[in-house]
């Protein structure tokens, strides 16, 4: 019984991880485009700040952005190699220890969460967006790193801009 409970907990953690990856992409996209590409200057009534100021504060959330960057890079790396997530492997081994023919008739929530996580789709449908999200997140992190990690990425950002400028001059 303990194996089944731990396997169910891992499925919930896996679902939370996927939500974190998607939420991080959405927040990074919204923050980048609304702050630096199409700045919104709507004044907020209570604080007197603009909506762009809110997104700039998000861009200084270095821990969230760094965890998301490394997380999506790891997920992309696994997808490119065709490997399964360690959470999937761990969950399957726990289920096999409990009962290989386990069904979810008694656990409705876990059953539906698993249907969302383990979709029966072509691998490219997951691989291409995952790689796109990873590249986008990395580029945004390099162009506009959080304040606490700005100095280490300044050199990398300058190298990228120098490379792009040299390509334009050719």
N, C-alpha and C positions, 0 to 999 in steps of 0.2 A: 504493500500500500504506500509506503514511503517513496518508492521509486515513481509511482504514478503522480503523487503530489509534487515531487520535485520536477518531473517532466512538465506538468501543467504550469508550474511557476516559471520554468524556462520559456515556455510558449508566450506567456504574458510579458516576460522581459524582452523577448524577441520582437513582439509587437510594439512595445515601447521604444525599442531601438529603431525600428523602421519609422515610427512616427517622429522620433528625434531627427532622423536623417531628412525626412520630407519637410518637417517644420523648419529645420535649419536652412534648407534650400530656399523655401518660400521667404523666410525672413531675410536671408542674405540677398535674394533677388530684389525684394521690395525695398530694403534698405539701400542697396547700391543704386538702383535706378531712381528712387525718389530723392536721394541725397545728392548724387553726383551726376546723373544723366539728365533727369527732369526734375530739378529741385522744386518742391512744393513750398510755397511761402505763406500758407494759410496760418493766420494767427489763431492760437488756441485761446479761448476766452479766459480760462482760469489762470493759466500760468503766464500768458503773454508771449510764450515761445512759439516758434513755427513748428510745423509738423516735420520739417527737415531736421530740426534740432533733436527731436525724439529719435529719429533714425541714426543721427550721428552718435547719440548715446548708445544705441544698440551696437554700433560698429566699434565701440570701446569695450564691449563685453568680451574681453580677450579669452576667458576660459571657455565660454560657450562656442565662440568661433573657432578656437584652436581644437577643441574636442570634436567639433563637427568636421573640420578639415581632415584631421587624422582618421576619424571614423569613416568618412566617405572615401578617403583614399584607400583605406584597408578593404572596405567593401568592394571597391572597384578592382583592386588587385586580386581579390578572391574570384570575382566574376570573370576577369580576363583569363585567369588560370583554370577556370572551370571547376573550382573547389567549392565545397559547401562551407557555410558559416559554421564556426565552432559550436554555436548554440544549437544548430540543427543536429550536428553529430552527437552532441551531449544528450539532447532530448531523445533522439532515436535510441541511443544506447540504454538510457534509463527505461524507456518504454519496453525495449526488448527484454530487459531484466525482469520487468513486472509481468508482461504478457504480450508476446508478439502480435497477437490477434486482437489487441485492445480496440474497443470502439468507444465513441464519446456519448453514448446514449444517456449517461448519467451526468455529464458535464456540458451543459448547453453552451455556456460562455466560451469555454476553451474550444469547443467544436467550431464555433463561428469565427473565432480569432484565427484558428488554423486555416480555415478556408480563405481568409484574407491574406495570410502570410504565404501559404504554399499553393499559389495559383498554378493551374495547369495551362501554361502558356509557353510559347516558343522562347527559347533562351535569349534570342536577340531582342525581344520585347523588353526584357529586364536589363540586358547587358548595355545596350546603346544609351538609354536614359541614365543609367548609373554612371557610365563613363562621362557623359555630358555634364551631369551634376558635379562630378569630381573635378573635371577640368574647369568648369565655371567657378566653383568654390575656391580652387587653388588660384586662379587668375585674380579674382576679387580680393583674396587674402593677400596676394602679392602687391596689387595696386593700392589697396586701402587696408593695410594691416591695423589691428587694434593698437592703441597707444602704447601699451606695455611691451609689445613685441615689435614695435615699429623699427627700432634701430637694427636688429638682426636682419630684417627683411628689406631694409633700405638698399643694401648692396645688391640683393637679388632683383629688386624692382628696377634699379638703375641699369643692371645688366640686360634685363628684358627690354626696357625702353631703348637702350643703346642698340640692341640687336634689331628692333623694329625700325629705328631710324636709319640704320645702315641698309636695310632691305629696301626702304623707300628711295634712298639715294642711288641704288643700283639701276 
